[in-house]
Amino acid sequence: MSSLLDQSALTGLAERLVAAALRAGADAADAVAVRSMSLSVEVRDGAVEETERSESDDVGLRVLVGRRQAVVSTNDIAGDGADALAERAVAMARVAPEDRFAGLADADLLAKDIPTLDLIDDKVPSVRDLEALALEAEAAGLEVAGVTKSGGASAGAGINGVVLVTSGGFHGAYLGSHHGFSMTAISGTGTGMERDYDFSSALHASDLDDAVAIGRKAGERAVRRVNPRKVPTGRVPVVFEPRVAGSLVGHLASAINGAAIARRTSFLKDKLGHRLFRPGIRIVDDPVRPRGLRSRPFDGEGVTGRALDLVEDGVLKSWLLDSATARELGLTTTGHAQRGVSSAPSPGSSNLYLAAGSVAADDLIADIADGFYVTDLIGMGANLITGDYSRGAAGFWIENGRITFPVSEVTIAGHLTDMFTSLEPADDLTFRYGTNAPTVRVEGLTVAGQ
């Protein structure tokens, strides 16, 4: 375990690669090293079906010759071929198309002090520990009346690490752990079978939910879905439970990604500073939240992480930017560069959330005569170029302010601009996922059923 937490060899290799790139003729360079260790167990019907362990160390080198860049990667962590790899990268860069926005992050934006975010749980569970966790969740799900079989349960844990070294003088490294488990339950028989699931994930094992509670919740959710009905097509209020409400925030994040804005391929390309939501709505991206599932002390270019209000009082305040997209738009990076070993940095969100409102979730539906409560979404039906929204959905019908019978095989459709304008959040925000939202109500979506 101690060897997994020691990143000195990866740091040394990244430093050698950057130095080799400069010797080979690069004007600038950066190297990122990624460590990954994962252990997972899958069980079904009380027996272990599969156990898997993987470990890898990978390194990527980006070189810049003028405004031309190239990226190469390797898993040769011994680093004996650092000079050859750097020479190949420089040769590739010299024949690459010129990108006048390419380059390292500005030196004055780089992280000087690396914050401690409590990302690492250095106690990796054993295979037996994971087996026991998955079996406990599965057994609890099977005990729920109406559950007819198990769809399986799984548990896993691991360590991830990042090292970044740049020719501009930045040296940074951090480690994070992950723990999680899930259970899928099946209810009904024959062609009337329904399935649902629940899960828990956290950086620290001590933050996981109780296995019995997760298994029971999976079973209860599956049983509630039995004997779904069709509903007539119409325009009604739609309420998204927290598990799926975060997808609406995710669509916003994709639409305000700097790459889409620079390419002019987003329906929000001209909306910076405009009101998109009701007054009081706040949407935040916070990469430095302690123990956050997507927390990081610096971004993929070494820029300091900070919480950023993307939407404040309903008004769109910022794009998600890395250095290249910021230069193209005449702005400053927001510190949202993401980086893999085989690609150049690009912008992306971290711990993204819609702040809680002031209305209880029950009160949010209390005045709905006919509406749809969504618990499951299918497909990727959001066109971020036009803003058109259409997704398969399942959930429950709302009648006279009450959640009643299950509904499946319907489509909900609208336009994201209209959906954002009418969106109303409840007060039940919890941080369970990478992107989080409370229960959300949206007016006037078309539910296509019978």
Buried (B, 14 or more C-beta within 10 A) or exposed (E): EEEBEEBEBBBBBBBBBBBBBBEBBBBBBBBBBBBBBBBBBBBBEEEBEEEEEEEEBBBBBBBBBBBBBBBBBBEBBEBEBBBEBBBBBBBBBBEBEEBEBBBBBBEEBBBEEBBEBBBBBEEBBEBEBBBBBBBBBBBBBBEBEBBBBBBBBBBBBBBBBBBBBBBBEBBBBBBBBBBBBBBBBBBBEEEEBBBBBBBBBBBBBEEBBEBBEBBBBBBBBBBBBBEBBEBEEEEBBBBBBBBBBBBBBBBBBBBBBBBBBBEEEBBBBEBBEEBBBBEEBBBBBBBBBEBBBBBBBBBBBBBBBEEBBBBBEBBBBBBBBBBBBBBBBEBEBBBBBBBBBEBBBBBBBBBBBBBBBEBEBEEBBEEBEBBBBBBBBEEEBBBBEEBBBBBBBBBBBBEEBEBEEBBBBBBBBBBBBBBBBBBBBBBBBEBBBBBBBBBBBBBEBBBBBE
